[in-house]
């Protein structure tokens, strides 16, 4: 059983988290709940380079809506990304990042 103990590490605090694997791969996630259009997100685990996958999704909630919000994302560095909404909205954005930390 000792061989399996160090295969991965999981962290979550309810709003963000990560799964870090012993081979250097990491998946991170979180939500942006603040008003505004531009948000800087500091990654929980800095990655080894800027060649990683990022995704962001606008969460409209459970009620029907005709509101359309565009979301764009930019890689700024190994430690942070920028998430932009096309207009200010109280709805939140979920983001994920996948890449290698070592």
C-alpha positions as CSV (number, residue, x, y, z in Angstrom):
1,X,0.0,0.0,0.0
2,X,2.9,2.4,0.5
3,X,3.5,2.6,-3.2
4,X,0.0,4.1,-3.7
5,X,0.3,6.7,-1.0
6,X,2.3,9.1,-3.0
7,X,0.5,8.9,-6.4
8,X,-1.5,12.0,-6.0
9,X,-2.5,14.9,-3.7
10,X,-6.0,16.4,-3.5
11,X,-6.9,19.8,-2.1
12,X,-10.2,21.6,-2.1
13,X,-11.7,24.4,0.0
14,X,-15.2,24.5,-1.6
15,X,-14.4,27.3,-4.1
16,X,-11.1,26.0,-5.6
17,X,-8.9,23.0,-5.6
18,X,-6.4,20.8,-7.3
19,X,-5.3,17.3,-8.0
20,X,-1.6,17.0,-8.2
21,X,-0.1,13.7,-9.6
22,X,3.3,12.3,-8.8
23,X,4.2,12.3,-12.6
24,X,4.0,16.1,-12.5
25,X,0.6,16.6,-14.0
26,X,-1.9,18.8,-12.2
27,X,-5.5,19.8,-12.7
28,X,-6.7,23.0,-10.9
29,X,-10.1,24.7,-10.7
30,X,-12.0,27.5,-9.1
31,X,-14.8,30.0,-9.4
32,X,-14.9,33.8,-9.8
33,X,-17.8,35.3,-7.9
34,X,-17.0,39.0,-7.9
35,X,-18.7,41.6,-10.1
36,X,-16.7,43.2,-12.8
37,X,-15.4,42.2,-16.2
38,X,-11.7,41.5,-15.7
39,X,-10.3,39.1,-13.1
40,X,-6.8,38.0,-12.4
41,X,-6.6,34.4,-11.1
42,X,-3.5,33.3,-9.2
43,X,-3.0,29.5,-9.8
44,X,-2.9,27.3,-6.7
45,X,0.1,25.4,-8.1
46,X,2.5,27.3,-10.3
47,X,3.2,25.4,-13.5
48,X,6.5,24.6,-15.1
49,X,5.8,26.6,-18.3
50,X,3.1,28.5,-20.1
51,X,2.0,25.5,-22.3
52,X,-1.1,24.4,-20.4
53,X,-4.8,24.1,-21.1
54,X,-7.2,26.6,-19.6
55,X,-11.0,26.7,-19.8
56,X,-13.6,29.1,-18.4
57,X,-17.4,28.7,-18.4
58,X,-20.1,31.3,-17.6
59,X,-22.5,29.8,-15.1
60,X,-26.0,31.2,-15.6
61,X,-27.6,29.3,-12.7
62,X,-30.6,27.0,-12.7
63,X,-33.3,29.5,-13.9
64,X,-33.9,30.1,-17.7
65,X,-32.1,33.1,-19.0
66,X,-31.7,34.9,-22.3
67,X,-28.6,36.7,-21.2
68,X,-25.5,35.9,-23.2
69,X,-22.1,36.6,-21.7
70,X,-18.9,36.1,-23.6
71,X,-15.9,34.8,-21.7
72,X,-12.2,35.0,-22.8
73,X,-9.2,33.8,-21.0
74,X,-5.5,34.6,-21.3
75,X,-2.4,32.9,-20.0
76,X,-0.3,35.6,-18.3
77,X,2.5,33.5,-16.7
78,X,3.2,30.1,-15.1
79,X,1.4,31.5,-12.0
80,X,-1.7,33.4,-13.2
81,X,-4.4,33.8,-15.8
82,X,-6.8,36.6,-16.7
83,X,-10.5,35.8,-17.2
84,X,-12.6,38.5,-18.9
85,X,-16.4,38.7,-19.2
86,X,-17.9,40.6,-22.1
87,X,-20.1,42.5,-19.7
88,X,-20.5,42.9,-15.9
89,X,-22.7,40.3,-14.4
90,X,-23.4,38.9,-10.9
91,X,-23.2,35.3,-12.3
92,X,-20.0,33.4,-11.6
93,X,-17.4,31.9,-13.9
94,X,-15.9,28.4,-13.3
95,X,-12.3,27.9,-14.5
96,X,-10.0,24.9,-14.9
97,X,-6.3,24.7,-15.7
98,X,-4.4,21.5,-16.7
99,X,-0.7,21.2,-17.1
100,X,2.6,20.0,-15.6
101,X,4.1,21.5,-12.4
102,X,7.3,19.6,-12.7
